[in-house]
Amino acid sequence: YGTGADLPAAALNPSGYSRADPTGHGTASGAFVSLDGNELQNTPKYTISIGAQYTMPIDGGYSLTARVDYYWQDKMWGRIFNDPSDAISSWDVTNALITFNSPNKDWYLQSYIQNIFDNTNETGMYLTSSTSGLYTNAFYGDPRTYGFRVGAHF
């Protein structure tokens, strides 16, 4: 639009309005939509993060540490229009690990599992512009992942 000389006066200072049309209808320049009272995108109202850890001494100076972490995130919107198609449901994930430590904690063996319940969590999204077809790009958390680590501290 350059200097804005080709825009109507209302478009130069929309004061709480957007030129985008959340339904994808209307003219190429969009339609004025009031954003008053809408929640910010990608901003859940609440999140909860809880972790618990216990270390058990073992003969010879070794130790075994178990840890569980839980994270929950409230529902949120993927765009500022707060249209039902922009809704991202609340989600949660639980992770766990067990660590076997050497007497001086010089080395360790660790087994872990992330996303224990294999939840499919949509963690974000965005809608592309009409110039690329108005498709929605969604982001998801990792599926259940498990593994084993060997480490050293020096």
C-alpha positions in Angstrom: 0.0 0.0 0.0 3.0 2.3 0.2 2.0 5.6 1.8 -1.6 4.6 2.3 -2.9 7.2 -0.1 -5.0 4.6 -1.9 -6.7 3.4 1.3 -10.0 4.8 2.8 -9.5 7.0 5.8 -10.9 4.3 8.2 -8.3 1.8 7.1 -5.4 4.2 8.0 -6.4 4.2 11.7 -8.7 1.2 12.3 -8.6 1.6 16.1 -9.1 -2.0 17.3 -10.2 -3.4 14.0 -8.5 -5.8 11.6 -8.6 -5.8 7.8 -8.4 -9.6 7.7 -11.6 -11.7 7.3 -11.4 -14.7 9.7 -13.9 -16.7 7.5 -11.8 -16.2 4.4 -14.7 -14.5 2.6 -15.0 -11.0 1.3 -12.8 -8.9 -0.9 -9.1 -9.4 -1.5 -8.4 -6.6 1.0 -10.5 -8.3 3.7 -13.3 -6.9 5.9 -13.2 -4.9 9.1 -13.6 -7.2 12.1 -13.7 -6.0 15.7 -11.1 -7.6 17.9 -12.4 -6.0 21.0 -12.5 -8.4 23.9 -10.7 -11.2 22.0 -8.0 -13.2 23.7 -4.4 -13.1 22.4 -3.4 -16.0 20.2 -1.1 -18.8 21.6 -1.7 -17.6 25.2 -3.4 -20.1 27.5 -5.0 -18.7 30.6 -3.5 -21.5 32.8 -0.6 -23.9 32.8 0.4 -26.4 35.5 3.8 -28.1 35.8 4.4 -30.6 38.5 7.5 -32.8 39.1 8.4 -35.3 41.7 11.8 -36.9 42.3 13.2 -39.5 44.8 16.8 -40.6 45.2 17.4 -44.0 46.9 20.9 -44.8 48.1 22.3 -48.2 47.1 25.2 -50.2 48.6 28.7 -49.2 47.5 27.8 -45.5 47.2 25.6 -45.9 44.1 22.2 -44.3 43.9 19.0 -44.6 41.9 16.9 -41.5 41.1 13.4 -41.7 39.8 11.6 -38.6 38.4 8.1 -38.0 37.0 7.0 -34.7 35.4 3.5 -33.6 34.4 2.5 -30.6 32.3 -1.0 -29.3 31.5 -1.9 -26.4 29.3 -5.4 -24.8 29.1 -7.2 -24.2 25.8 -6.1 -21.3 23.7 -6.7 -19.6 20.3 -4.4 -20.0 17.3 -5.3 -16.6 15.9 -6.6 -13.3 17.3 -10.1 -13.7 15.7 -11.1 -16.3 18.3 -13.1 -18.1 15.6 -14.1 -21.8 16.4 -11.6 -22.9 13.7 -8.8 -21.2 15.7 -9.5 -23.1 18.9 -6.7 -25.3 20.3 -7.8 -27.7 23.0 -6.2 -28.1 26.4 -3.5 -30.8 26.5 -1.2 -32.6 28.9 2.0 -34.7 28.8 3.7 -37.0 31.4 7.4 -37.8 31.3 9.5 -40.1 33.5 13.1 -41.1 33.9 15.3 -43.3 36.1 18.9 -42.6 36.7 21.6 -44.9 38.1 24.5 -42.8 39.5 28.0 -43.9 40.2 29.4 -43.4 43.8 31.0 -40.0 43.0 28.5 -39.2 40.3 31.3 -39.4 37.7 29.0 -41.3 35.3 25.4 -42.4 35.1 23.0 -44.6 33.2 19.6 -43.3 32.4 16.3 -44.7 31.0 13.5 -42.3 30.0 10.1 -42.2 28.4 8.4 -39.0 27.2 4.7 -38.6 26.5 4.0 -41.8 28.4 0.3 -41.9 27.4 1.2 -41.2 23.7 -1.2 -38.2 23.5 -1.6 -36.3 20.2 -1.2 -32.7 21.5 -1.8 -29.8 19.2 0.5 -27.1 20.6 0.0 -24.3 18.1 -1.3 -23.3 14.7 -1.5 -20.6 12.1 -3.5 -19.8 9.0 -1.6 -18.8 5.9 -2.6 -15.8 3.8 -5.0 -16.1 0.8 -2.0 -15.8 -1.5 -1.0 -19.4 -0.4 -4.4 -20.9 -0.2 -5.5 -20.2 3.3 -4.3 -23.5 4.7 -3.9 -24.2 8.4 -0.5 -25.2 9.6 -0.8 -27.1 12.9 2.0 -28.0 15.3 2.0 -31.1 17.5 4.0 -32.4 20.4 6.3 -35.4 20.0 4.7 -38.9 20.1 5.8 -41.4 22.9 9.6 -41.5 22.9 11.8 -43.7 25.0 15.4 -44.4 25.2 18.6 -44.9 27.2 21.5 -42.6 27.9 25.0 -43.1 29.2 26.7 -40.0 30.5 29.8 -38.7 32.3 30.5 -35.6 34.4 34.0 -34.2 34.1 
